[in-house]
Amino acid sequence: MKIFMVWAVVMTMFVTPLVATAAEYEVAIDRKASDILPSDKLSGPHYQIQERVVCYGYMDQFTVNSDYGPFQPSSDYALRKLLKEIQAIAILRQIKGSKVYLDSVKSAAKMPFEFGKSIITDPVDTISGVPKGVFRLFSNMGTAATSERNPSEDARWKTLLLLSSYKRDYASELGVDVYSSNPVLQKELNSLGWAGAIGSLSVSAALTPFGGPGFLAVKMARMSLQFNNLLKTEPAPRLRQINAEKLANMGVSKDLAEQFLNHDSFTPTHQTVIVGSLATLTAARGQDIFITRTLTAEDEETANYFQNMAETMRGFNESVSPITDITVAFGLVFAKAKNGSILIPVPVDYAIWSEHSAGIITNAIKSYKQVTGSQPIGKLELWITGTATPLAKQELEKLGVGVVENIGPRIDFMN
C-alpha cells in the first residue's frame, strides 16, 4: 500500500518508462536495472540488484537480494541509501567477530545491568526503535524530572543516552542514517551501541582493526557534512529544539511547527535536513506554506520526497538565483527566484508524458497564474532527480516549462 500513498502525495506528476498511445500520451512499463544504473552498481560483494525494475507511475522500485535478506527500495534515492547501508552492515558484522567486541561482551556479562550480555549479542526488535523512542520519551523529561525517580531508572536513562551516542558515532563513521528504518542495520547498530554503553567498547577501538575512525573516507559536500555533524553530535531532543528555533525564525507558527515536528512519517534526519535547507532561503517567504504541504506525508517514501524537494530548493537558491517566494498550486511547489525564473522541484526518477501528468502540470500552471494574479510569469524550470522522455520535454516546452535533469551533482543531497 505504501506505493499508492506516495502516488497520492506526488499526485502522479511524472512517471516511468514509456509506451506512446494514439492520444500522444505515454504509460508506465517496467524498466531494466542495467538501463538505469552504472554496470558497477548492479552487484557488489554482498548484494545483487534484480534486472526487472517495477514502475508504479512515479518512481523506480528495485529488488535487491543481499546477504542480509531482500530489500525493495522505492526510488533511486532509496537505493543509493540502501547500498551504503549494506556496506555498513557488512562492516558492523565484521566488528562483532573481532576480539575487542568479544571482550566487551564478556565484560558486560559481569556488570549488574538487568539487560545483561544477551542484549548485545541479540538485541530485541523493540530496542531497535530506541532512537525514535528516546526522541519521544525525552520530549517529556522536563515533567519527569520534577517527580521522584528510582536510582536504577536514572542509570537506565544514562545507559540509553550512551547507546544513542554510540549509535550516532558508528552511523556517522559509516556514512549511514542512524534513524534509518532498515531493521538489519538497526539491529547491528544496537549491538555495537550496547557494547559501548554497557561493555565499554569505544568506537575507535572497534574500528582500529579496520583502519580506525574515518576509514571509509566518506566523501560529503559542505551541506551534507554540516548535517552529518549535527546528527552525530546532537541527540534527537536537541535536534527537535534546534529545528523548532529555526522554524520560528522563518515565521512558521508554533502550532504548525509542532505538527511538523510531531509527524510520524518524519525522522529527526528528515526534519533536520528539511528545516536546515529551508533556513538557507534567507530571502524567501512562504516556508510555512511548504511545511504545511509536508504534513500530507504518509510514509518514509513521501518523507524522502519532501526532503529532496527542500534540498532542491536549497540547491537552486545557491547555484542559480536566490528564491524569494514559495507557493503551492494544485499540489505542486512553485519557488520564484530573484532572477524571475520559477523553480518547480519534482524529485522523480523518470518523467513521462502521461494523460494524468499532463492534467496535473496544466492545472498547476493555471492555478499558479490565478494565485499570482496579473503578474507576468517568468521562465518555469522543472528540476528532476532523474530523466524525462523526449515527448515529456517537448510537451512541457509547449507549456513554457524547461526541464533540468539529473540534478544530483548540483544539489548535494543528503544520502
N, C-alpha and C positions, 0 to 999 in steps of 0.2 A: 504493500500500500504506500510505502514511502515515496515511490517513484511518482505516484499520482498527486501526492501532496505538493511536491516540488512543482509539478505541472501547474497546479492551481496558483502558486505564488508567482512563478515566472510568466504565467499566462501563455505558455507555449509561444513565446515571441519568435524564436527561431528553433529549428530542429535539425536533425541529422540527415544522412545522405539522401540521394535523390532519384526520383523517377518522375519525369515530366508527364503531365496529363494533358488531355485535349484542351483544358481551360488554361493552359500555360502555368499551372501550379506544379509543385513538387511534393512528394510524400516521402516519409522516412522509411528507409530499409536498413537492415543490419550492415555493418561495416566489417573490415578486416583489420586486426591489430597491426599487421605488417604494413598497411597503408597509412596508419596513423602515427606509429611510433618509430623511432630510430631502431635499426636492427639490434644494436647492443642493449636495448632496453626490453626486448621481448622475453628474455630469460636471464637469470642470474644464478649465483651459487645456491640460492635457497628458494627460487620461485620460477614459475613458467606461466606466461600470460597466454590464455587460450586465443586462438585466431579469431573466433567469432566475437564481435562486439555488438551487443544488443542496444538498439536505439529506440527509445520510447517517445521521442519527439522533442528533445531539448538538449540532452547530454549523452555522452558515451557511457555505457555501463560495461565494465570489463569483468572478466572472471579470472582470478589469479589463483593458481594452485601453488601451494607453498609447503615447506617442511612443517609449518605450524598450522596447517589447515587451509581451507578455501576461503577466499575473500571476494567480494563483489563491489569494488569502489564505483561510485556512480558519477564520475566526472574525470576529466584529465587531471584536474587539481587533486582530487581524492586519490587517484592512482599514484601520482608523484609522492604524496604524503605516505601512502601505504608502503611503497618500495623503500623509503627511508626507514620506516618502522620495522620492516622485515630485516633489514641490515642491523638495526639496533637490537632486535630480539636475539639474533644470532650471537651478537657480542655479549649481551647480558647472560645468555646461557653458557657461554664460554667462561665468563667470570665466575658463574656458580660452580664450575668444575675446578676452580683454582684453589690452591692451598689456603690463601688468605680468607677466602669465603668459608671454606670448610672449618677453619679455625674459629671464625666468628660464630658459626652455628654452635660449635661446642661451647663457646663462651656464653652464648645466650641461654643455653640449656641449664647453666648453673645459676642464672640470675633469678631472683624472686619476683618474676613478672608473670602474671597469670596467663598470658598468651603462650609463652614458652617457645621452645625450639620449633614446634610444628608450624607456627605462623610464618616462619622464614622459609621453611622447606616446601610448604604447601599452603600459601595464603588463600583464604577462602574468598568466594566471589564477592561477599558483602564488603570485604576490606578493599577490593579493587575500586570501590566508589569513594574511598576516603577523601581524595582531593575535593570532589564536589560536595561531599557530606560535610567536610570541615568548613567549606565555603559557607554553607548554610548554618551549621551549628555555631560557628564563631560569630556569625552576624548577631546572635542573641547573647553573646558572652557578657555584654555590659550589664544585663539584668542578672545573669547567673552569678556574676562576681559579687553582688551585694548580699547573696544568701550564704548560709553555712555550707561548707564543702568538706567532703571526706578527703583527707590527705592522699588516699590512694587514687582518688579521682583526679587530683592535681597531677599526680605522677603520670596518669594515663594521658592527660592533656599534653603534658610536656613531651611524652613519647610520640603522640600523634603529630605534634609540631615538628619533632625531629624527623619523623617519617616523611612528612610533606617536604621538608627542606632537602633531605637526601634525594627524594624522587625528582625534585626540581633540578638538582645538580646533575644527576645522571641524564635526565632528559636534555638538558642544555648541552652537555658534552657530546651527546649522541645526535643532536640536531633534530629531536622529535618533540611533539607536543605532550607535555605532562598531563594535560586534560583530555587526551585522545580517548575516543570511545572503543579503541581496539582492545578487546579483553585479554588477548595474549600478551600484548605489550604491557598492559596494566599489571597483570599477574607477575611478570618478570621484574618490573619496576618496584612492585610491592616487596618482592623477595629481597631485592638488594636494599630497598629502603629500610625494611625491618632489620636487616643485617647490620645496617649502620645505626639505627635507632636503639636497638637493644643488644647488639652484638659488637658495637664499636668498630665496625668496618668502615673506614674512611673511603671516600670516592677516589682519592689519589692512590691509596694502597690497592684498591680494587683494579684500577686502570694501569698501574705500573707495569704489569706483565705485558700489556698491550701497547706500551709506549707512553703511558702517563696521560693526565688530563689534556684534552685538546688533540688527542692522537688522530682523530678523524679529520682534523683540519677542515671543519665545516665552513664553507665559504658563504658569507652573508653580506648583502649590501647594507648601506648605512641604516635605513629604517628597520630592516629585519633584525639587525644586530641590536638596535635600541629596544625593540620589542622583546627579543630573546633575553636580553639582560634584565629587563623589567620582570618578565615572567619567571626568571631564575631567582632573583633576589627577593621578590615580594610575594608573600602568601596571598591566597585568594581574598581574604577580608580586606587586606590593604589595597589590592588591585581594585576592589569594589569602591573603596573610598577615593582612590585616585581618579577612577573613571567618573564617579559622581561629581567630583570637583570640576573636572574638565567639561562635563555636560552643562553644569551650572554656568560656567564661564562662557559657554556658547549660547546661552539664553534658553536652554532646554528646561522646561518646568520641572520641579521636584517630582510631581506626580508621574509625568511621562518618563523621567529618568528612572524612577522606581519600577515602573512597568517593564522597562527595558532590562534593568539590572536583575530583576526577578524572573525574567523569561526563561522557561525550562529548556528551550532549544539552544540557547547561547551558553557556551562555556566561558570561563574567565578569559581564555585566549581570544575567542570571538569578540567579546566585549572590549577587551583592551585594544585589539587591532582596529576595530570599527571606530571606537571613540578617539584613539590616537590619530587615525587617518583623518577623521573629520576635524580634529583640532588643528591640523596643518592648514586648513582652508580659512586662513585668518581674515580674508577679505569677503568671505561669503556670508550670506544669510540663508536660512532655510534648513539648517542642520536638524532642527526639530521636526521638520517635515519628513526628512529621510528616516529619522529614528522612529517616527510613527509608522512609516512603511515597513520597517523591520519587524514590527510586532506581529505581522502576518506569518512569520516563520513558524513552521510546524515540526521541523526535524533538523538533523545535522546538515543534510544536503542544502536546505534552504538557508540555514545559518551561514554555511560556507559561501553561498551565492551572495548574500548581503555583505559579508566580509569582503569578498572580491569586488563588489560594487564600490564600497567605500575606498578600497585600495586603488581602484581605477580612477576615481575622482582625485585622490591624492596625487597619483602619478601624472594625470593631465594637468593638475594645478602646478606641479613642479616643472614639468618638461615642455608644456605648451603655453598656457596662459592662466593667470590666477582666476579661480572660479568666484563669481560674485553672487550667484543666486541659484538655489536648488528648488525645483518644483517637481511634483508628481502629477502626471496626466495619464489617465487610462491605465494606471498601474506601472507605467514606465517612469524612470527618473530622467529629468532634463536638467543639466547643470550648465547654466550660462556663464561664459568666461568674459574676462575684461576685453579680449580682442574681438568680441562679438560672436564668436563661434559658440555652438551649443553641443555639449557632450551628452550622448545617450549611452551610459555604461550598461552593457548586457554581456556578462561573463559566461558565454556558452561555448561549447566545443565545436559545433558545426552549424552554420546558418543556411537554411534553405528557404525558398520562397513557397511556403505552403499557403493554402487558402486561409487558414486561420491566422498565420503570422502576418499575412498581407492585411487582414482586417485589423489586427492589433496595432500595427505600426501606423496605418492610415488613420484610425480613430484616435490614436495617441497624439499624432501631429495636429489633427483637427482640434482636439481637446486643449492642447498646449496653446494653440493660437487663440482660443477662446479665453484661456486663463490670462494670457499676456495682453489681450485686448487689441488695440490698433497698432501696437508697437511692431515694427518690422522684425522678422525672424532672420537671424544670421545663418551662417553655414551650420548644418546639422551633421554631427560626426558620431557614427555608431562604432563604439570600440568594443571588440570581442576578443576573448582569450584564444579562440581557435580560428577557423577559416570560414569563408562563405562561398556558396556556389556562384558561378558566373551569372546565372539568372537572378539570384538574390541581389547581387551587386548592381545588376542592370536595372532591376525594378526599383530598388532603393534610390538609385541615382535619379530616376524619373521623379521621385518624391522630394528630391533635393537633399538626400541623405548620402553622405560619403561613408564608406566602410573602412575601418582601420583594423587589420587582422593581426593575430599573433602578438598581442600587446605585452606579453610576459616580460621580455627584456627591458621594456620601458617603465614597468610598474613597480618592481621589487615586491612581488607577492610574498607573503609570509607562509612559506611551505617548505 
